[in-house]
Amino acid sequence: MGELEMVVDILTLFPEMFAGPFDASIIKRAREKGLVEINLINIRDFSWNKHRTVDDTPYGGGVGMVMAAGPLFEAMDWIRTRRGDPGRIILLCPAGRLFNQEVAAELAREKHLVLICGHYEGIDERVAEHLVTDEISIGDYVLTGGELPAMVVVDAVCRLIPGVLGESASAQEESFADGLLEYPHYTRPREYRGYRVPEVLLSGHHEKIRLWRRRQSLLRTLASRPDLLARASLTEEDRKILTSVLEELKS
Ligand SMILES: c1cc(-c2cnc[nH]2)ccn1
């Protein structure tokens, strides 16, 4: 068993939604290795009534229901008694800080995360004001709730935890840690329906292959995500490659 690197407590109304993504592949292996512990906590278990409701009508009137603060505060009390104060208490919501690789790396440094999956028209504001430490959005679209965003965050964060990815994958991680888009990948056969693999990849010339791949990453990033290029950590070699690419485009 590996040393426990991360505990993730997920507060949700639909724990059953998480069966699947966390019971397969890399996250499953990380849990089996004891590197990551993921606990699904049903907010309804902290309901204030025997009907297990956790929402109520909005003060000030209006349509829809609001998720009550009480059950969420009491679920946090329960988590604290079991495991002490979490490093972050994250509310998944459209108004949150946009999630990206940088945020994933920041969260991966924590030992204990709590993710709150909201529902209904909204959550009592006292949760955002007095309970959570971070609000995170996975993009500018409204979903049925915070569960899918929670799965995205857990996936992106857990894969950064030491030991979760295999040696080769984590080595690859290093090469893309500089924020460029990936170079194209090919595997057998050398030709498929007339589509051939680039000759350089068949040459066995490792230095040429490395340069070709780096050039492809820079070209792809320039073409599709110039914003990433502006933020990427480029080497002197990269700048020379980009200069030659731009010269070629001009000619
Ligand atoms: C995070 C949460 C959400 C969301 C939560 N509830 C409805 N949409 C959307 C995007 N990122």
The ligand as an SDF file (V2000), in Angstrom:
LIG
                    3D

 11 12  0  0  0  0  0  0  0  0999 V2000
  -19.2050   24.1870  -11.9770 C   0  0  0  0  0  0  0  0  0  0  0  0
  -20.5120   24.0100  -11.5410 C   0  0  0  0  0  0  0  0  0  0  0  0
  -21.5450   24.2100  -12.4520 C   0  0  0  0  0  0  0  0  0  0  0  0
  -22.9350   24.0280  -12.0330 C   0  0  0  0  0  0  0  0  0  0  0  0
  -23.3730   23.6940  -10.7620 C   0  0  0  0  0  0  0  0  0  0  0  0
  -24.7220   23.6560  -10.8280 N   0  0  0  0  0  0  0  0  0  0  0  0
  -25.0970   23.9520  -12.0870 C   0  0  0  0  0  0  0  0  0  0  0  0
  -24.0210   24.1910  -12.8480 N   0  0  0  0  0  0  0  0  0  0  0  0
  -21.2640   24.5790  -13.7640 C   0  0  0  0  0  0  0  0  0  0  0  0
  -19.9300   24.7580  -14.1360 C   0  0  0  0  0  0  0  0  0  0  0  0
  -18.9270   24.5420  -13.2510 N   0  0  0  0  0  0  0  0  0  0  0  0
  1  2  1  0
  1 11  2  0
  2  3  2  0
  3  4  1  0
  3  9  1  0
  4  5  2  0
  4  8  1  0
  5  6  1  0
  6  7  2  0
  7  8  1  0
  9 10  2  0
 10 11  1  0
M  END
$$$$
